[in-house]
Amino acid sequence: MFRTIRATPKKTPPRSHRTDDEEFYIPRAFNITSEQQLLDEAMGYVYYYNNVREHSSLGYITPFEALSNQLPNLHQGIHAPPPFLLDNVSTDIGPWSGYNLLAHYPSPSV
Protein backbone atom coordinates (compact mmCIF):
# COMPACT_ATOMS: atom_id res chain seq x y z
CA MET A 1 0.00 0.00 0.00
CA PHE A 2 2.84 2.42 0.72
CA ARG A 3 4.90 2.67 -2.46
CA THR A 4 7.27 5.10 -4.12
CA ILE A 5 6.74 6.27 -7.67
CA ARG A 6 7.22 9.50 -9.52
CA ALA A 7 4.93 9.93 -12.48
CA THR A 8 5.87 11.86 -15.59
CA PRO A 9 3.63 12.95 -18.43
CA LYS A 10 4.55 9.73 -20.26
CA LYS A 11 4.12 7.44 -17.29
CA THR A 12 1.24 7.19 -14.85
CA PRO A 13 1.39 5.40 -11.50
CA PRO A 14 -0.18 1.99 -11.08
CA ARG A 15 -3.95 2.01 -10.62
CA SER A 16 -3.47 0.78 -7.06
CA HIS A 17 -2.04 4.18 -6.06
CA ARG A 18 -5.21 5.92 -7.10
CA THR A 19 -7.31 3.26 -5.38
CA ASP A 20 -5.33 3.75 -2.17
CA ASP A 21 -5.85 7.51 -2.38
CA GLU A 22 -9.57 7.26 -3.13
CA GLU A 23 -10.45 4.43 -0.73
CA PHE A 24 -8.03 5.02 2.14
CA TYR A 25 -6.21 8.35 2.31
CA ILE A 26 -8.83 10.82 1.11
CA PRO A 27 -11.77 9.53 3.21
CA ARG A 28 -9.68 9.12 6.37
CA ALA A 29 -6.86 11.69 6.32
CA PHE A 30 -8.58 14.44 8.30
CA ASN A 31 -10.02 12.07 10.89
CA ILE A 32 -6.78 10.39 11.94
CA THR A 33 -5.34 12.04 15.02
CA SER A 34 -2.39 9.84 16.00
CA GLU A 35 0.29 7.62 14.57
CA GLN A 36 -1.27 4.59 16.27
CA GLN A 37 -4.68 5.37 14.79
CA LEU A 38 -3.06 5.65 11.35
CA LEU A 39 -1.44 2.24 11.77
CA ASP A 40 -4.70 0.71 13.02
CA GLU A 41 -6.69 2.17 10.12
CA ALA A 42 -4.02 1.08 7.65
CA MET A 43 -4.06 -2.47 9.04
CA GLY A 44 -7.80 -2.66 8.48
CA TYR A 45 -7.46 -1.30 4.96
CA VAL A 46 -4.63 -3.70 4.06
CA TYR A 47 -6.79 -6.60 5.22
CA TYR A 48 -9.80 -5.31 3.28
CA TYR A 49 -7.78 -4.59 0.13
CA ASN A 50 -6.10 -8.00 0.03
CA ASN A 51 -8.82 -10.28 1.42
CA VAL A 52 -12.25 -8.72 0.86
CA ARG A 53 -12.09 -6.35 -2.11
CA GLU A 54 -12.38 -8.11 -5.45
CA HIS A 55 -10.07 -6.75 -8.16
CA SER A 56 -11.16 -6.56 -11.79
CA SER A 57 -7.55 -7.06 -12.92
CA LEU A 58 -7.57 -10.45 -11.14
CA GLY A 59 -10.83 -11.65 -12.63
CA TYR A 60 -12.92 -10.36 -9.72
CA ILE A 61 -11.19 -12.33 -6.98
CA THR A 62 -9.14 -10.97 -4.09
CA PRO A 63 -5.34 -10.71 -4.23
CA PHE A 64 -5.08 -13.33 -1.50
CA GLU A 65 -7.27 -15.72 -3.51
CA ALA A 66 -5.10 -15.13 -6.58
CA LEU A 67 -1.94 -15.79 -4.62
CA SER A 68 -3.45 -18.86 -2.96
CA ASN A 69 -4.36 -20.22 -6.39
CA GLN A 70 -0.73 -19.92 -7.44
CA LEU A 71 0.67 -21.18 -4.13
CA PRO A 72 -1.75 -23.74 -2.66
CA ASN A 73 0.41 -24.27 0.45
CA LEU A 74 0.59 -20.57 1.25
CA HIS A 75 0.59 -19.90 4.98
CA GLN A 76 -2.70 -18.34 6.08
CA GLY A 77 -0.85 -15.86 8.30
CA ILE A 78 0.10 -13.80 5.28
CA HIS A 79 -3.44 -12.40 4.96
CA ALA A 80 -2.43 -8.94 6.18
CA PRO A 81 1.18 -7.80 6.37
CA PRO A 82 1.52 -5.09 9.02
CA PRO A 83 1.83 -1.51 7.76
CA PHE A 84 4.75 0.69 8.77
CA LEU A 85 5.57 4.36 8.47
CA LEU A 86 7.85 5.40 5.64
CA ASP A 87 8.77 8.80 7.09
CA ASN A 88 12.32 7.85 8.03
CA VAL A 89 12.70 5.19 5.35
CA SER A 90 11.78 7.62 2.57
CA THR A 91 14.22 10.29 3.67
CA ASP A 92 17.08 8.13 4.89
CA ILE A 93 17.62 6.12 1.70
CA GLY A 94 18.27 9.02 -0.67
CA PRO A 95 18.78 12.76 -1.13
CA TRP A 96 15.10 13.52 -1.64
CA SER A 97 12.66 14.84 0.93
CA GLY A 98 10.04 12.11 0.62
CA TYR A 99 7.70 14.26 -1.47
CA ASN A 100 7.34 11.52 -4.09
CA LEU A 101 5.71 8.95 -1.82
CA LEU A 102 2.16 9.89 -2.73
CA ALA A 103 0.71 9.04 -6.12
CA HIS A 104 0.83 11.74 -8.74
CA TYR A 105 -1.87 11.35 -11.34
CA PRO A 106 -3.89 13.76 -13.43
CA SER A 107 -7.03 15.10 -11.81
CA PRO A 108 -10.21 14.04 -13.61
CA SER A 109 -11.65 16.85 -15.69
CA VAL A 110 -14.92 18.20 -14.39
Secondary structure, DSSP 8 states (H G I E B T S, - for coil): -------BTTB---HHHHHHIIIIIHHHGGG--SHHHHHHHHHHHHHHHHHTS-BGGGTSB-HHHHHHHH-TT--GGGGS------HHHHHHSSSS-SGGGS--------
